[in-house]
Amino acid sequence: MEAKKFITLGIIGGIIGGCFAFGAIYGITKQHNVIQQTGKPLQLVDTSGAYALQNAFVQVVKMVKPAVVMITTEKTVTYRYWNPFEDDFFDRFFEDFGVPRFRQQQPKTYKKKQEGLGSGFIVDEEGYILTNNHVIQGVDKILVKLMDSERRYEAKIIGTDPRTDLALIKIDAGRRLPTVVLGDSEAIEIGEWAIAIGNPMGLEETVTIGVISAKGRSVLGTSPYEDFIQTDAAINPGNSGGPLVNIKGEVIGINTAIIAPYMAQNIGFAIPINLAKKVFKELKSKGKVTRGFLGVYLQPLTEELASSFGLKETKGALVSDVIPDTPAEKAGLKPGDIILEFNGKPVSDVKDLQQKVADANVGDNAVLGIWREKKKITVPIKIAERPEEEAIAKVGTESMEKYWRGLKVGDITEEIRIRYNIPAGIKGVIVIEVEQGSPADECEITPGTLIRKINDISISSVKEFQTTINKIDKKSSVTLWIQQAGKNRFCVLKGE
């Protein structure tokens, strides 16, 4: 009886399974027939919402992609090497073990073309293109490829703004070009869709999708104007300068940076488009960006510092030093002042004050709310134009007017000692500019390098530097004793 029961149950199970199989085959056949007859699949489940969302992405890409460009760059790089078959190689080898070097070998050099890759997008139908400054910085040639053509157009630089890592370039295509629609980065919300379009790793017209992960990020520490949009839409090398777009097809940011992929994945950063709009307007009209300037060095307020100055909160920006001959010095600001307000608006921290001052109009009179000696006072101040970083370093110094073997140097002031952490008693001249491809560049000298000796002659001022180099034959090599990042080393500058 038990055997018959199991046989009966098996037959019933087989019949049920067969029904399911027949239903599946029928459904597949029906779907196939519908596709053949109508060209559209049979929707067994209502997926209209999913298809609508998918279609939205498709339409955004169709709308934006024609205005996205591929940027390739070329530059000549000088490489240095030492010949291992010359005696000096062994001096260098033994020097690593603490044995002094007895001879100085002049390094050999060779030049090689280096190519770079990035993205950009057209913001004006006449051919103006926004991209990142780091994509085109220091290059010899910029080539732009449009999405609808294989031709490459040579671009010229209209202006750059290293502080925000933005650049404006222009091509002449002989026709009106498609442009993007610029959105409002202030209006975006965390969790909204984000679409990145560009040329990652040289793969043209690549689209990646994610969300807005965060706003107001300051992660690289390279500029006081960092205010990045964070996204998990995949961004890779080659995406730099390309647009970050919302679901409406509006550009809300410019893809700029990633955290090293070995450390994290899908963490990318974009410059807010509202900031880029301001930069674009000034670069197009003037070729540069003008920002306000006070002339102070600032540091954040910790709880301990705030308490020591008699403040209950850490809001504000502490003046650590005042640069001579600047609006701050003329207004009477002092180290130890805490700036609490700018034109009546509260200052939350150093970054907030820097942005408020940068946005102020040059020549305007402003009022600072200052905390000094445990009292609040107001200080009127006139906004000046912010100079280049090198010019700030040169305030109060005598400097060379012309290059010498690719170098311009300046005197060391107290501000420069603080800026470059040069100990008291160390003498020399500070390098303020280096020409690309020059003997100084080949010797890996950079701005901020301290030159202490020339051919065993100690140097303590620009005047002494000039007197010494005037006595050197142009064709002779020169040995410099320099200090970089707190370490001393020798280098040889080639003659003509």
C-alpha positions as CSV (number, residue, x, y, z in Angstrom):
1,M,0.0,0.0,0.0
2,E,2.8,2.4,0.9
3,A,4.5,1.8,-2.5
4,K,1.2,2.5,-4.3
5,K,0.8,5.8,-2.3
6,F,4.3,7.0,-3.3
7,I,3.7,6.1,-6.9
8,T,0.4,8.0,-6.9
9,L,2.1,11.1,-5.3
10,G,4.9,10.9,-7.9
11,I,2.4,10.8,-10.8
12,I,0.5,13.8,-9.3
13,G,3.8,15.8,-8.8
14,G,4.8,15.0,-12.4
15,I,1.5,16.3,-13.8
16,I,1.9,19.6,-11.7
17,G,5.5,20.0,-12.9
18,G,4.5,19.4,-16.4
19,C,1.8,22.1,-16.2
20,F,4.4,24.6,-14.9
21,A,6.8,23.6,-17.7
22,F,4.0,23.9,-20.3
23,G,3.0,27.3,-18.9
24,A,6.6,28.6,-19.1
25,I,7.0,27.3,-22.7
26,Y,3.7,28.8,-23.7
27,G,4.7,32.2,-22.1
28,I,8.0,32.3,-23.9
29,T,6.4,31.3,-27.2
30,K,3.7,33.9,-26.7
31,Q,6.3,36.6,-26.0
32,H,8.3,35.6,-29.1
33,N,5.1,35.8,-31.3
34,V,4.2,39.2,-29.9
35,I,7.7,40.5,-30.6
36,Q,7.6,39.2,-34.1
37,Q,4.2,40.7,-34.8
38,T,4.5,44.1,-33.1
39,G,8.3,44.6,-32.5
40,K,7.5,45.2,-28.8
41,P,7.8,42.7,-25.9
42,L,4.7,41.6,-24.1
43,Q,4.6,43.2,-20.6
44,L,3.5,40.6,-18.2
45,V,4.3,43.0,-15.3
46,D,3.6,46.8,-15.3
47,T,7.1,48.3,-15.7
48,S,6.1,51.7,-17.0
49,G,7.8,53.5,-14.1
50,A,11.1,51.7,-14.7
51,Y,11.0,52.3,-18.5
52,A,10.2,56.0,-17.9
53,L,13.2,56.3,-15.7
54,Q,15.4,54.5,-18.2
55,N,14.1,56.7,-21.0
56,A,14.9,59.8,-18.9
57,F,18.6,58.7,-18.7
58,V,18.6,58.0,-22.4
59,Q,17.2,61.4,-23.2
60,V,19.7,63.2,-20.9
61,V,22.6,61.5,-22.6
62,K,21.3,62.4,-26.0
63,M,20.9,66.0,-25.0
64,V,24.2,66.5,-23.2
65,K,26.7,64.2,-25.0
66,P,27.0,66.3,-28.2
67,A,28.5,69.2,-26.2
68,V,31.1,67.0,-24.3
69,V,34.6,67.0,-25.8
70,M,37.7,64.9,-25.6
71,I,40.9,66.8,-24.8
72,T,44.4,65.5,-25.5
73,T,47.5,67.5,-24.6
74,E,51.2,67.3,-25.6
75,K,54.2,68.6,-23.7
76,T,57.9,68.1,-23.8
77,V,59.4,66.6,-20.7
78,T,63.1,66.7,-19.8
79,Y,64.5,63.6,-18.1
80,R,67.8,63.5,-16.2
81,Y,70.1,60.5,-15.6
82,W,73.6,59.7,-14.6
83,N,75.9,57.5,-16.6
84,P,76.7,54.4,-14.5
85,F,80.0,53.9,-16.4
86,E,81.4,57.2,-15.2
87,D,83.4,57.4,-12.0
88,D,80.9,59.8,-10.4
89,F,78.3,57.0,-10.3
90,F,80.3,55.2,-7.7
91,D,80.7,58.5,-5.7
92,R,76.9,58.7,-5.7
93,F,76.6,55.0,-4.7
94,F,78.9,55.4,-1.7
95,E,77.3,58.7,-0.7
96,D,74.2,56.7,0.2
97,F,76.2,55.0,2.9
98,G,77.6,58.3,4.3
99,V,80.8,58.5,2.3
100,P,81.3,62.1,1.1
101,R,81.2,62.7,-2.7
102,F,84.5,64.0,-4.1
103,R,83.4,64.8,-7.6
104,Q,80.3,66.3,-9.2
105,Q,79.0,64.8,-12.4
106,Q,76.9,66.9,-14.6
107,P,73.6,65.0,-15.2
108,K,72.8,63.8,-18.8
109,T,69.4,64.8,-20.1
110,Y,67.0,63.8,-22.9
111,K,63.6,65.1,-23.9
112,K,60.4,63.2,-24.7
113,K,56.9,64.1,-25.7
114,Q,54.3,63.3,-23.1
115,E,50.5,63.0,-23.8
116,G,47.7,63.8,-21.4
117,L,44.0,63.1,-21.6
118,G,40.9,64.9,-20.2
119,S,37.3,66.0,-20.9
120,G,35.5,69.3,-21.2
121,F,32.1,70.7,-22.3
122,I,31.0,73.5,-24.6
123,V,29.4,76.4,-22.7
124,D,29.2,78.9,-25.7
125,E,28.3,78.0,-29.3
126,E,31.3,80.1,-30.5
127,G,33.6,77.3,-29.1
128,Y,34.3,78.2,-25.5
129,I,35.0,75.1,-23.5
130,L,35.2,74.7,-19.7
131,T,37.6,72.1,-18.3
132,N,40.0,71.6,-15.4
133,N,43.2,73.6,-15.1
134,H,45.2,70.5,-14.3
135,V,44.2,69.0,-17.7
136,I,45.9,71.8,-19.7
137,Q,48.5,73.2,-17.2
138,G,52.0,73.5,-18.6
139,V,51.3,71.8,-21.9
140,D,52.6,72.8,-25.4
141,K,49.6,71.9,-27.4
142,I,45.8,71.3,-26.7
143,L,43.7,69.3,-29.1
144,V,39.9,69.0,-28.9
145,K,37.8,66.3,-30.5
146,L,34.1,66.8,-30.8
147,M,31.7,63.9,-30.3
148,D,30.2,64.2,-33.9
149,S,33.5,64.4,-35.7
150,E,36.9,62.6,-35.9
151,R,38.7,65.9,-36.6
152,R,40.8,67.4,-33.8
153,Y,40.9,71.2,-33.4
154,E,43.8,73.0,-31.8
155,A,42.6,75.1,-28.8
156,K,43.9,78.2,-27.3
157,I,43.8,79.1,-23.6
158,I,41.5,82.0,-22.8
159,G,42.3,82.0,-19.1
160,T,43.0,79.8,-16.1
161,D,42.2,79.8,-12.4
162,P,44.5,77.4,-10.5
163,R,42.8,78.2,-7.2
164,T,39.6,76.5,-8.3
165,D,41.3,74.2,-10.9
166,L,39.2,75.7,-13.7
167,A,40.3,76.7,-17.2
168,L,38.6,78.2,-20.3
169,I,39.8,77.2,-23.7
170,K,38.4,78.0,-27.2
171,I,38.3,76.3,-30.6
172,D,37.4,77.6,-34.0
173,A,35.2,75.0,-35.6
174,G,33.8,77.3,-38.3
175,R,30.2,76.6,-37.2
176,R,27.9,77.1,-34.2
177,L,28.4,74.3,-31.7
178,P,26.0,72.5,-29.4
179,T,26.1,73.6,-25.8
180,V,25.1,72.3,-22.4
181,V,22.5,73.8,-20.0
182,L,24.0,75.1,-16.8
183,G,22.0,74.2,-13.7
184,D,22.0,75.4,-10.1
185,S,24.4,73.5,-7.8
186,E,22.9,75.2,-4.7
187,A,19.6,73.5,-5.3
188,I,20.8,69.9,-5.5
189,E,20.0,67.5,-2.7
190,I,21.9,64.5,-1.4
191,G,20.5,61.4,-2.9
192,E,19.6,62.9,-6.3
193,W,20.7,61.2,-9.5
194,A,24.1,62.2,-10.9
195,I,25.3,61.3,-14.4
196,A,29.0,61.7,-15.4
197,I,30.0,61.9,-19.0
198,G,33.5,62.0,-20.4
199,N,36.5,60.0,-21.6
200,P,37.8,57.8,-18.7
201,M,41.0,56.0,-19.5
202,G,40.6,57.2,-23.1
203,L,37.2,55.4,-23.6
204,E,35.3,58.0,-25.5
205,E,31.7,59.1,-24.7
206,T,31.4,57.0,-21.5
207,V,28.4,57.5,-19.3
208,T,28.3,56.5,-15.6
209,I,25.4,56.9,-13.2
210,G,25.1,57.3,-9.4
211,V,23.8,59.8,-6.9
212,I,24.9,62.9,-5.1
213,S,26.7,61.5,-2.0
214,A,27.5,64.7,-0.2
215,K,28.0,68.5,-0.6
216,G,30.5,71.0,0.6
217,R,33.5,68.6,0.7
218,S,37.0,69.9,1.3
219,V,39.2,66.9,0.8
220,L,42.3,67.8,-1.2
221,G,43.6,70.7,0.9
222,T,45.0,72.5,-2.2
223,S,42.8,75.6,-2.1
224,P,40.7,77.6,0.3
225,Y,37.9,77.6,-2.3
226,E,37.3,73.8,-2.2
227,D,33.6,73.1,-2.0
228,F,33.2,69.8,-3.9
229,I,30.1,67.8,-4.7
230,Q,30.8,64.2,-3.8
231,T,29.3,61.5,-6.1
232,D,29.4,57.7,-6.4
233,A,29.0,57.9,-10.2
234,A,32.3,56.3,-11.4
235,I,35.0,58.9,-12.2
236,N,38.4,57.9,-13.5
237,P,41.5,59.5,-15.1
238,G,40.3,61.1,-18.3
239,N,36.9,62.2,-16.8
240,S,38.6,65.4,-15.4
241,G,36.9,68.4,-16.8
242,G,33.7,66.6,-17.9
243,P,30.2,67.4,-16.8
244,L,28.3,66.0,-13.9
245,V,24.6,66.2,-14.9
246,N,21.3,65.9,-13.1
247,I,18.2,64.0,-14.3
248,K,17.0,67.1,-16.1
249,G,20.1,67.2,-18.3
250,E,21.5,70.3,-16.5
251,V,25.2,70.5,-15.6
252,I,25.6,70.8,-11.9
253,G,29.3,70.2,-11.5
254,I,32.7,69.6,-13.2
255,N,34.3,66.3,-12.5
256,T,37.7,67.0,-11.0
257,A,39.1,64.4,-8.6
258,I,38.9,61.0,-7.1
259,I,40.3,59.3,-4.0
260,A,42.9,56.8,-5.0
261,P,41.1,53.7,-6.1
262,Y,43.4,51.5,-4.0
263,M,42.0,53.3,-0.9
264,A,38.3,53.6,-1.9
265,Q,36.0,53.1,-4.8
266,N,33.2,55.3,-6.3
267,I,34.2,58.4,-4.3
268,G,34.5,61.2,-6.8
269,F,34.4,65.0,-6.6
270,A,33.1,67.7,-8.8
271,I,33.4,71.5,-8.7
272,P,29.9,73.1,-8.2
273,I,28.7,74.7,-11.4
274,N,27.6,77.9,-9.6
275,L,31.3,78.5,-8.8
276,A,32.3,77.7,-12.3
277,K,29.7,80.2,-13.7
278,K,31.5,83.1,-11.9
279,V,34.9,81.9,-13.0
280,F,33.8,81.4,-16.6
281,K,32.4,84.9,-16.8
282,E,35.6,86.5,-15.6
283,L,37.9,84.3,-17.6
284,K,35.9,85.1,-20.8
285,S,36.0,88.8,-20.2
286,K,39.4,89.4,-18.6
287,G,41.4,86.1,-18.9
288,K,41.8,85.9,-15.1
289,V,39.8,85.9,-11.9
290,T,39.9,88.9,-9.6
291,R,39.5,88.2,-5.9
292,G,39.4,90.3,-2.7
293,F,42.5,90.4,-0.4
294,L,43.1,91.5,3.2
295,G,46.7,90.5,3.8
296,V,46.6,88.2,6.8
297,Y,47.6,84.6,7.6
298,L,44.8,82.8,9.4
299,Q,44.5,79.7,11.5
300,P,41.4,77.9,12.9
301,L,40.1,78.4,16.4
302,T,40.4,75.3,18.6
303,E,38.5,75.1,21.9
304,E,41.8,75.7,23.8
305,L,42.6,78.8,21.7
306,A,39.1,80.2,22.0
307,S,39.2,79.8,25.8
308,S,42.6,81.4,26.1
309,F,41.2,84.5,24.2
310,G,38.1,84.7,26.3
311,L,35.7,83.3,23.8
312,K,33.1,80.6,24.5
313,E,32.7,79.4,20.9
314,T,35.2,78.4,18.2
315,K,33.5,80.4,15.5
316,G,35.7,83.0,13.7
317,A,39.2,83.1,12.2
318,L,42.4,83.8,14.2
319,V,45.0,86.1,12.6
320,S,48.4,84.5,13.0
321,D,50.3,87.1,11.1
322,V,49.9,90.3,9.1
323,I,51.6,90.8,5.8
324,P,53.4,94.2,5.5
325,D,52.1,96.9,3.1
326,T,48.7,95.3,2.8
327,P,45.1,96.5,3.7
328,A,45.4,94.5,6.9
329,E,48.5,96.3,8.1
330,K,47.1,99.7,7.0
331,A,43.9,99.0,8.9
332,G,45.8,98.1,12.1
333,L,45.1,94.4,12.3
334,K,47.4,92.5,14.7
335,P,48.4,88.8,15.3
336,G,45.9,87.5,17.9
337,D,42.9,89.4,16.4
338,I,40.0,87.1,15.9
339,I,37.7,88.1,12.9
340,L,34.1,87.3,14.0
341,E,32.2,89.2,11.3
342,F,32.7,90.5,7.7
343,N,30.4,93.3,6.7
344,G,27.9,92.4,9.5
345,K,27.8,88.7,8.5
346,P,29.1,86.1,11.1
347,V,32.3,84.3,10.2
348,S,32.0,80.6,11.0
349,D,35.6,79.6,10.3
350,V,38.7,80.3,8.2
351,K,37.3,78.9,5.0
352,D,34.1,81.0,5.4
353,L,36.1,84.2,5.8
354,Q,38.3,83.4,2.8
355,Q,35.3,82.9,0.6
356,K,33.6,86.1,1.8
357,V,36.7,88.2,1.2
358,A,37.3,86.5,-2.2
359,D,33.8,87.4,-3.3
360,A,34.1,91.1,-2.2
361,N,34.6,93.7,-4.9
362,V,38.1,95.1,-5.2
363,G,38.3,98.7,-3.9
364,D,35.2,98.4,-1.7
365,N,35.3,99.5,1.9
366,A,34.4,96.7,4.3
367,V,33.9,96.5,8.1
368,L,35.4,93.7,10.2
369,G,34.0,92.6,13.6
370,I,37.2,91.9,15.6
371,W,37.7,90.2,19.0
372,R,40.7,91.9,20.6
373,E,41.9,91.8,24.2
374,K,38.6,90.2,25.2
375,K,36.5,93.0,23.7
376,K,34.6,93.3,20.4
377,I,35.6,96.2,18.1
378,T,34.9,97.1,14.5
379,V,37.7,97.8,12.0
380,P,37.1,99.5,8.6
381,I,39.3,98.0,5.8
382,K,39.6,98.6,2.1
383,I,39.6,95.4,-0.1
384,A,42.6,95.0,-2.4
385,E,43.0,92.6,-5.3
386,R,44.5,89.3,-4.3
387,P,48.0,88.9,-5.9
388,E,49.5,85.7,-7.1
389,E,50.9,83.4,-4.5
390,E,54.4,84.1,-5.6
391,A,53.8,87.8,-5.3
392,I,52.5,87.3,-1.7
393,A,55.7,85.5,-0.9
394,K,57.7,88.4,-2.3
395,V,56.0,91.2,-0.3
396,G,58.7,93.2,1.4
397,T,61.6,91.6,-0.5
398,E,64.1,92.7,-3.1
399,S,64.0,90.3,-6.1
400,M,65.8,89.8,-9.4
401,E,64.2,91.4,-12.4
402,K,65.6,88.9,-14.9
403,Y,66.1,85.1,-15.0
404,W,69.5,83.7,-14.4
405,R,69.8,80.1,-15.8
406,G,66.0,79.8,-15.2
407,L,66.0,81.3,-11.7
408,K,64.5,84.3,-10.1
409,V,65.3,84.8,-6.4
410,G,64.2,87.1,-3.6
411,D,65.4,88.1,-0.1
412,I,64.2,86.2,2.9
413,T,61.8,88.1,5.1
414,E,60.1,87.1,8.3
415,E,57.0,86.2,6.4
416,I,58.9,83.9,4.1
417,R,60.7,82.3,7.1
418,I,57.3,81.5,8.6
419,R,55.8,80.3,5.2
420,Y,58.6,77.9,4.4
421,N,59.6,77.1,7.9
422,I,63.2,78.4,7.6
423,P,65.0,78.4,11.0
424,A,66.4,81.6,12.3
425,G,70.0,82.1,11.5
426,I,69.8,80.2,8.2
427,K,70.9,82.6,5.4
428,G,70.4,82.6,1.7
429,V,68.0,83.7,-1.0
430,I,64.6,82.2,-1.8
431,V,63.7,80.9,-5.3
432,I,60.5,82.6,-6.4
433,E,60.2,81.5,-10.0
434,V,61.7,78.7,-12.2
435,E,61.6,78.6,-16.0
436,Q,60.4,75.3,-17.5
437,G,63.1,73.4,-19.3
438,S,65.9,75.7,-17.9
439,P,69.1,74.5,-16.2
440,A,67.4,75.2,-12.9
441,D,64.4,73.1,-13.8
442,E,66.6,70.3,-14.9
443,C,68.3,70.5,-11.5
444,E,64.8,70.0,-9.9
445,I,64.9,73.4,-8.2
446,T,61.4,74.7,-7.3
447,P,59.8,77.9,-5.9
448,G,60.6,77.9,-2.2
449,T,64.0,76.4,-2.6
450,L,66.7,78.2,-0.5
451,I,70.0,78.9,-2.2
452,R,72.8,79.1,0.4
453,K,76.0,79.0,-1.6
454,I,77.2,79.5,-5.2
455,N,80.6,77.8,-5.9
456,D,81.4,77.7,-2.1
457,I,80.5,81.4,-1.8
458,S,77.9,82.0,0.9
459,I,74.9,84.1,-0.1
460,S,72.7,86.1,2.2
461,S,70.9,88.6,0.0
462,V,69.8,89.2,-3.6
463,K,72.5,91.9,-3.9
464,E,75.2,89.3,-3.0
465,F,73.6,86.8,-5.3
466,Q,73.7,89.3,-8.2
467,T,77.3,90.3,-7.5
468,T,78.4,86.7,-7.4
469,I,76.7,85.5,-10.6
470,N,78.0,88.6,-12.5
471,K,81.6,87.2,-12.0
472,I,80.7,83.8,-13.5
473,D,81.4,83.0,-17.1
474,K,78.2,82.2,-19.0
475,K,79.6,78.9,-20.4
476,S,80.8,77.6,-17.0
477,S,78.9,75.2,-14.9
478,V,78.0,76.3,-11.4
479,T,77.6,74.3,-8.2
480,L,74.8,75.4,-5.9
481,W,74.3,74.4,-2.3
482,I,70.5,74.5,-1.7
483,Q,67.9,73.5,0.9
484,Q,64.6,71.9,-0.1
485,A,62.0,70.6,2.4
486,G,64.5,71.1,5.2
487,K,67.3,69.0,3.6
488,N,70.5,70.3,2.0
489,R,71.9,69.1,-1.2
490,F,74.2,70.2,-4.1
491,C,73.2,70.6,-7.7
492,V,75.0,71.7,-10.9
493,L,73.6,74.4,-13.2
494,K,74.8,74.0,-16.8
495,G,76.3,76.9,-18.7
496,E,75.3,78.0,-22.2
